[in-house]
Amino acid sequence: MKFGEKLTGLRKSRGMSQEELASQISVSRQAVSRWESGDTMPDAANIVQLGRLFEVTTDYLLYDEYGEEAGKEVQASEMRQPADCTAGKRKEKNTGRLWVAVSAALSGIGALGLLVIWVLSTMIQSGFSSAASDGINVWYTNDPPYSFSGFVQMYRLNALVGIFCFCLIAGILLTVWKLISVRLSAGRGDQDGEEAR
């Protein structure tokens, strides 16, 4: 059976007009008419679209020796494989974006928190006296009036500074980990491509 006969049979079995088929694959009705009459053949992209639309293989559409039954024996897994691959890549991409967002948020919270505490320590006087003794002598020392460590100690911000430092370090480590895993997976993809050749 020739391509034009197959296309006509598939179109009519779906109850479609030439115009309806043309609109579904974005060509003119005249192009569909020329394909069915055998005057011209569609390009590769249109053949793939026709195969997906009618759920037949491109081999069935292109080769005259393929019978009616051979074209319809397409495994569902074969037809869905590109969609599954695309969904897997999309999921992997979304997961990657999530990790980037989480690591950026952690780093941002940590850096911004430490920056705010540092700016406040330069604006609010916080120097205080402390005493040290060796058992015989007692020394009194004064921290500079505007110091980060004095500000943190005076206002008891040690835990908050620790949390901000943890967030900053965790965000940086997540970013580095994600970059390393992306490079490793890209390397594996190159190796898979070379093995396929």
SVG drawing of the C-alpha trace seen along z (x, -y; Angstrom):
<svg xmlns="http://www.w3.org/2000/svg" viewBox="-16 -55 66 62">
<polyline fill="none" stroke="black" stroke-width="0.4" points="0.0,0.0 1.4,-3.4 1.8,-6.3 -1.2,-8.3 -3.5,-5.3 -2.4,-4.7 -2.9,-8.4 -6.3,-8.4 -7.3,-5.3 -6.0,-6.5 -7.7,-9.9 -11.1,-8.4 -10.9,-5.8 -10.7,-8.7 -13.6,-10.5 -11.4,-13.5 -11.6,-15.7 -8.5,-16.8 -9.0,-20.3 -9.2,-18.9 -6.0,-16.9 -4.3,-19.9 -5.1,-22.1 -3.9,-19.5 -0.4,-19.3 -0.3,-23.0 -0.2,-22.5 -2.6,-23.6 -5.5,-21.4 -3.9,-21.4 -0.7,-19.8 -2.8,-17.0 -4.5,-16.5 -1.2,-16.3 0.1,-13.8 -2.9,-11.6 -2.8,-11.7 0.8,-10.8 2.0,-13.9 4.3,-14.9 5.6,-13.5 5.5,-15.3 8.8,-16.3 10.3,-14.3 8.7,-16.5 5.2,-16.1 5.7,-12.3 6.6,-12.1 3.5,-14.2 1.3,-12.0 2.7,-8.9 1.9,-10.3 -1.5,-11.6 -2.6,-8.2 -0.5,-6.1 1.4,-4.3 5.1,-4.0 6.9,-6.1 8.1,-2.9 4.5,-1.9 3.9,-5.3 7.0,-5.3 7.5,-1.7 5.0,-0.3 5.7,3.3 4.4,2.8 0.9,4.1 -2.0,2.6 -1.5,4.7 2.3,4.0 1.6,0.3 -0.8,0.6 1.5,3.0 3.3,0.1 4.0,0.8 2.6,-1.8 6.0,-2.1 7.6,-3.1 5.1,-5.8 5.4,-7.2 9.2,-6.9 10.0,-10.4 7.4,-11.9 8.8,-9.9 12.3,-11.1 11.1,-14.7 9.2,-14.3 12.3,-12.8 14.5,-15.7 11.9,-18.2 11.7,-16.7 15.5,-16.6 15.7,-20.2 13.0,-21.3 14.9,-19.4 18.1,-21.2 16.3,-24.6 14.9,-23.7 18.4,-23.0 19.7,-26.2 16.9,-28.2 17.4,-26.5 21.2,-27.0 20.7,-30.7 18.2,-31.3 20.4,-29.8 23.4,-31.7 21.4,-34.9 19.8,-34.6 23.2,-33.9 25.1,-36.7 22.3,-39.2 21.9,-38.4 25.7,-38.7 25.7,-42.0 22.9,-43.5 24.5,-42.5 27.9,-44.0 26.2,-47.2 24.4,-47.6 27.7,-46.9 29.2,-49.9 26.3,-52.2 25.5,-51.2 28.1,-51.7 28.7,-48.5 32.1,-48.6 32.2,-47.3 34.7,-46.6 35.9,-43.1 38.2,-42.0 40.9,-39.4 42.9,-38.2 46.0,-36.0 45.3,-35.6 47.4,-38.5 46.7,-41.3 43.4,-42.3 43.3,-43.9 40.4,-45.9 40.1,-46.1 37.7,-48.0 36.6,-46.7 36.5,-49.4 33.2,-51.2 32.2,-49.9 33.2,-46.3 31.4,-43.3 32.4,-40.9 31.5,-43.4 28.2,-44.0 27.4,-40.3 28.4,-39.7 26.7,-42.7 23.3,-41.9 23.8,-38.1 23.6,-37.5 26.0,-34.5 23.2,-32.0 21.9,-34.2 25.4,-34.7 25.9,-30.9 22.6,-30.3 23.6,-32.9 27.0,-31.3 25.5,-27.9 23.1,-29.1 25.9,-30.8 28.1,-27.7 25.3,-25.3 24.2,-27.3 27.8,-27.4 28.3,-23.7 25.0,-22.9 26.0,-25.0 29.4,-23.4 27.8,-19.9 25.2,-20.7 27.9,-22.0 30.0,-18.9 27.0,-16.5 26.1,-18.4 29.6,-18.1 29.8,-14.4 26.4,-13.7 27.5,-15.7 30.7,-13.6 28.6,-10.4 26.4,-11.7 29.4,-12.3 30.7,-8.7 27.3,-7.2 27.3,-9.1 30.7,-7.8 29.8,-4.2 26.7,-4.4 28.9,-5.3"/>
</svg>
